[in-house]
Amino acid sequence: MNTNLLKNCPSCGNELIISELSCKCCGIKINGEFNVGGFAELSADELDFVKQFLLLEGNLSKMQARYNETYNSIKYKLNTINEKLGGKTMASNISLENLTQSSEDSKVVKRLKNKIVECGGKALMPVLKGEPVPFWLSSSQAGFESEGLKGFIFEWEVFDGIVKKAISLGGKMYRGDVAAQNGAKIGSEDLPITTIDGYISTEFYGSKIGSSTMRRSTYFSGILAWAGIATVHRSQGNGSFITVNNEFMNLED
């Protein structure tokens, strides 16, 4: 008779170990402490979750409907199970122990650092279209990294610069993401230096007026929205834009 493997002692609740293996054919027995690993590490609920995930062919929208939970919740469960199975996750090497909280950090940077610590070093940023995008604290702790723009670090000082520039523009700043992606030139009517992509390209990344640039504003603005620092708005005719939330309009508070 097949019986599900017990993981905890029914008497005291401590973890059980496998101390003997035996062969049904020849009767040989091997004593020791054996680590079962793999799917035996999962709880019954987690095993059922994996089963449903496979039955639904990995469709996260159907998983949301099946469990009546948000995308973030489903994604978090998948990451947790992946870690238990020994898989590499988007934030498998994150260390929060030495994340420097400097007295010189701006109000913006303090919020970003506190939020990522609260989230365990990894989170999902909202976007205007499609599924939320995973991002995490970079190994250098100089900012964030994301699956959407691999190898690029979204540095603390750039977030600070964007918010300060937006405040100087009255609290509203266009992103310029579509223009940047389509190859528009910095300083042109489509991509003025008052847009996020135009501004950060010239201010932080050494780009010149008249050159093209990468689309980075989607990520910077999405993370600012995730942290509650700004709000991202859909285009009202001139492209999507952010507005700085009231709490951050005065960075001296």
Secondary structure as UniProt FT lines:
FT   TURN            10..12
FT   STRAND          18..22
FT   TURN            24..26
FT   STRAND          29..34
FT   HELIX           38..41
FT   HELIX           44..55
FT   TURN            56..58
FT   HELIX           60..67
FT   HELIX           71..84
FT   TURN            85..86
FT   TURN            90..93
FT   TURN            97..98
FT   TURN            103..104
FT   HELIX           107..118
FT   TURN            119..121
FT   STRAND          122..125
FT   STRAND          133..137
FT   TURN            139..140
FT   STRAND          143..146
FT   HELIX           147..149
FT   TURN            150..151
FT   STRAND          154..155
FT   HELIX           156..168
FT   TURN            169..170
FT   STRAND          172..174
FT   HELIX           177..181
FT   TURN            182..183
FT   TURN            186..187
FT   TURN            193..194
FT   HELIX           196..203
FT   TURN            209..210
FT   HELIX           217..226
FT   TURN            227..228
FT   STRAND          230..233
FT   STRAND          241..244
FT   HELIX           246..248
FT   TURN            251..252
//
